[in-house]
Amino acid sequence: MLSREHVSYAESIAYSTVSSGIETIAKTFSAATSIVNDQSTRQGLVTVFESHVEREGSAPSVHQLFNMAREACAVDADKDVITWLETLLTSTDKHRPDKRPGHGHQEPPTPETPTPKPVPKPDEEQQGGGGSGASQIFVTPAFFPSEQSFNNLLKTLDSAEETLEICVFTITDDALANAIRRASDRGVKVRIITDNDKAEDLGSDAVRLNRERNIEVRYDASPSHMHHKFAIVDKKLLVNGSYNWTKGARFDNRENLTLTNAPKAIHGFTEEFERMWSEFSC
């Protein structure tokens, strides 16, 4: 069995500078004693490396180097160990020093909640690639069920400093209700619009937030439903999507949210909130 030796060799290859050529690959053999002592295996690996350079005009990628190591294995178990190592290294890409394009697979980063930035008025928004303003606008999607997405939603609510307008069909998730309480306790002006059909449901938090914190709540009492699900933080951030503020949406349903600081979006949703705020009763 050569598992340890081939894994050591593959690991050394993965963390070497593959574009350095034959000198680099020769140095990596010191990581595996059996390869150093096995002239045939060693020469075979060098030959494969040289052939690739001659054929492609460049050094192999990390994935191709792992394939070389697998080809040198005589036992399937050894190949499986190397495949496992390659999968581990490529799935934890942030720990690899070589992140140049084409050198192994890189997983896309999980969207994080951006730090809120001042947003210009709607007529100042820049579209396309012109000017510095365009680079300041972000649109970040989030999907559920995902505790990371949920924690980013909490961070967004916790970033509120002045105002927090919430317009949702229902609120039954205590963690979100607690984030609203924290905002109120910080002195943030919180306003909530919700649907009257859900306001008195068991576990509904809108009425309770009004009673406990004197948070302003207005209800759609029409025969139809107020079915929006959005929030506006400090007139700088908009959270909008299919996500109801419930445990079912958090843990079970396929849901989405989008976080953006796009001025046109914030302006449009703010106008809709104010229109409904004037229309609905307390």
C-alpha positions, 0 to 999 in steps of 0.5 A, a space after each residue: 500500500 502506498 496511500 500515505 506516500 501518494 497522499 503526501 506527494 499529492 499534497 505537496 504538489 497541490 501546494 507547490 507553484 505548478 507553473 515553476 516547471 520541472 524543478 518544482 515537481 522534482 522538489 516535491 518528491 521529497 515529501 514521499 520517500 517511496 517515490 524518491 526510492 522508486 526511480 521508475 515511478 518518479 521518472 514516469 511522473 516527470 515524463 507525464 509532467 513534461 509531456 503535458 508542458 510540451 503538448 499544452 505549452 504550460 504547466 498542468 493545473 492542480 487537478 491534472 497533477 492529482 490525476 498524475 498521482 492517481 495514475 501512479 497508484 497500483 491500488 484503487 484504495 490509494 486512488 480513492 485517498 488521493 481523490 478524497 484529498 483533492 476534493 477536500 482541498 478544492 472544497 476548502 479553497 480559502 486555505 489554498 495559497 494558489 487562487 489564480 484562474 485555472 488552477 483548480 476549482 473554486 467554490 463561489 463565496 456564500 453571500 454575506 450581508 454587506 455593511 450598509 452604505 449611504 445611498 444617493 437619491 433616486 435621480 442620482 443612481 448610476 446605471 451600467 458601468 459609468 462612474 463610481 456610483 455604479 460600483 457602490 450599488 449591490 444586490 445580494 440574494 439569500 435562500 432558505 432554509 439556511 441558518 447563514 441566510 437567517 443570521 444575515 437577515 438578523 444582522 441586517 435588522 440589527 444594523 438599523 440605527 434610525 428607522 425600520 419599516 417592516 411590511 410582512 404578512 405575518 411575524 411568528 418567529 421569536 428570533 425576528 421578533 426579538 430583533 425588532 425589540 432590540 431595534 426599539 430598545 436602541 431608539 430606532 423608530 419601528 413601524 410595522 404593517 401586517 395583515 389583520 387575518 394573521 394578527 391574532 393567530 397563536 404565536 403572532 408577534 405583531 400585537 405583542 410588539 405593540 403592547 410590549 414596546 408601543 411599536 406602531 402597527 397598522 393592519 390591512 382590514 380589507 377583504 383581500 390580503 396585505 401579502 408583501 414581505 419587505 423591510 427598509 432599514 434606515 432608508 439605506 437597505 431594502 430586504 424583499 422576497 418570498 420569505 414570511 417571517 415565520 419558523 416555517 419559512 426559516 426551517 422548512 420552506 424554499 424561500 428567497 430574500 434579496 438585500 440591496 441598497 439600490 436607490 430606485 428600489 428603496 425609493 419605490 418600496 418606501 413610497 409603497 410603505 407610506 401609501 399603505 401606512 396612510 391607508 390602513 388603520 391602527 
